[in-house]
Amino acid sequence: MQFICDAPGQKTWFRIETEAEAARESELMRHAVEKHFQQAHEEASQSYRPAPGPIFEQDIGRGAHIQRTMPLFLTLRDGEGNALATAMLPQAGQQGTSVTPIVVGPANSDPYPAHGDAIEALGRHFGRTLDRARCYPYRRG
């Protein structure tokens, strides 16, 4: 995982970078982030077009392309390393894409009451508003 930013209350946002990390997040949080990570990774991998050159060099840029292309998958952790919330955000400059920002808690619960300040800090870090009405997909009423 890659450090992204600190948040109030001794919490920290990290980027989920591998399928193993996404699988662990799914297990800890009891939701399907692993499935969404795998789909996004596959789509980004399929969109890679190598530069012309020797065949053995054509995959050199694939990893960087995937990191630049797929949505950001993030996890909020407390000072003990416990998973508190998971977010999926479009890459910078990808507003207006089919990726809608999503933030959920354990078992797809609403993370905003307990972690709204940390979600706001993540939004500030990326220069966007992560309001509950848009980012929490399971709101009631």
C-alpha positions in Angstrom: 0.0 0.0 0.0 1.1 3.5 -0.7 0.6 6.4 1.8 -1.7 9.0 0.5 -2.5 11.5 3.3 -3.1 11.8 7.0 -6.6 12.5 8.4 -7.9 13.8 11.7 -8.1 11.4 14.6 -4.8 9.5 13.9 -6.2 8.0 10.7 -4.4 7.6 7.4 -5.5 7.0 3.8 -3.5 4.5 1.7 -3.7 3.5 -1.9 -4.5 -0.2 -2.6 -2.0 -1.2 -5.3 -2.3 -4.9 -5.7 -4.9 -7.6 -6.1 -3.7 -9.2 -2.8 -4.2 -5.9 -1.0 -7.7 -5.6 -2.5 -8.5 -9.1 -1.5 -7.4 -8.4 2.1 -9.5 -5.2 2.1 -12.6 -7.2 0.9 -12.0 -9.7 3.7 -11.5 -7.0 6.4 -14.4 -4.8 5.3 -16.8 -7.5 4.1 -17.5 -5.9 0.7 -16.6 -6.4 -2.9 -13.7 -4.0 -3.5 -11.6 -7.0 -4.7 -14.0 -7.6 -7.6 -14.1 -4.0 -8.6 -10.3 -3.7 -8.4 -9.8 -6.8 -10.6 -12.3 -5.5 -13.2 -10.6 -2.1 -13.3 -7.2 -3.6 -13.5 -8.2 -5.9 -16.4 -9.8 -2.9 -18.3 -6.7 -0.8 -17.8 -4.4 -3.7 -18.9 -6.5 -4.3 -22.0 -6.3 -0.6 -22.9 -2.5 -0.7 -22.9 -0.9 -0.1 -26.3 2.8 -0.7 -26.3 5.2 1.5 -28.2 6.6 0.0 -31.3 9.8 -1.9 -30.7 11.2 -5.3 -29.9 8.6 -7.7 -28.6 10.5 -8.4 -25.4 10.3 -4.7 -24.5 6.6 -4.2 -25.2 5.3 -4.8 -21.6 7.8 -2.4 -20.0 5.2 0.4 -19.6 2.2 -1.8 -18.8 2.4 -1.4 -15.0 2.8 2.4 -15.2 -0.1 2.6 -17.6 -2.4 0.5 -15.3 -1.5 2.7 -12.3 -2.3 5.9 -14.4 -5.5 4.6 -16.0 -7.4 2.6 -13.4 -9.4 4.3 -10.6 -7.8 4.9 -7.3 -8.7 2.3 -4.7 -8.1 3.6 -1.1 -8.4 2.4 2.4 -8.7 4.4 5.6 -6.8 2.9 8.6 -6.6 3.9 12.2 -3.4 4.1 14.2 -3.6 0.3 14.9 -4.0 -0.5 11.2 -7.7 -1.4 11.4 -9.6 -0.8 8.2 -12.3 1.8 8.6 -13.5 2.8 5.1 -12.8 2.1 1.5 -12.9 4.6 -1.4 -12.8 4.4 -5.2 -12.0 7.7 -7.0 -11.4 8.5 -10.6 -7.8 9.4 -11.4 -7.0 13.2 -11.5 -8.2 14.7 -14.7 -10.8 11.9 -15.3 -13.8 13.8 -14.0 -16.8 13.2 -16.2 -15.8 9.5 -16.8 -17.9 6.5 -16.0 -16.2 6.3 -12.6 -18.3 7.7 -9.8 -16.5 8.3 -6.5 -17.6 5.8 -3.9 -16.9 5.7 -0.2 -18.2 2.9 2.0 -17.6 1.4 5.5 -17.6 -2.2 6.7 -20.3 -4.3 4.9 -21.1 -1.3 2.7 -22.3 0.7 5.8 -22.3 4.5 5.8 -18.8 5.8 6.8 -19.7 9.4 6.9 -21.0 9.7 10.5 -17.8 8.2 12.0 -15.3 9.2 9.4 -16.7 12.3 7.6 -13.7 14.4 8.7 -11.3 11.8 7.2 -13.3 11.6 4.0 -13.2 15.4 3.8 -9.4 15.3 4.2 -9.1 12.8 1.4 -11.2 15.1 -0.8 -9.0 18.1 0.0 -5.9 16.0 -0.8 -7.3 15.3 -4.3 -8.9 18.7 -4.8 -12.5 17.4 -5.0 -15.6 17.3 -2.9 -16.5 13.9 -1.6 -20.0 14.6 -0.3 -22.2 11.8 1.1 -25.1 12.4 -1.3 -22.8 11.6 -4.3 -20.3 9.2 -2.9 -22.3 6.9 -0.6 -24.3 4.7 -3.0 -26.4 2.9 -0.4 -28.1 5.9 1.2 -31.7 5.4 2.4 -34.5 7.9 1.9 
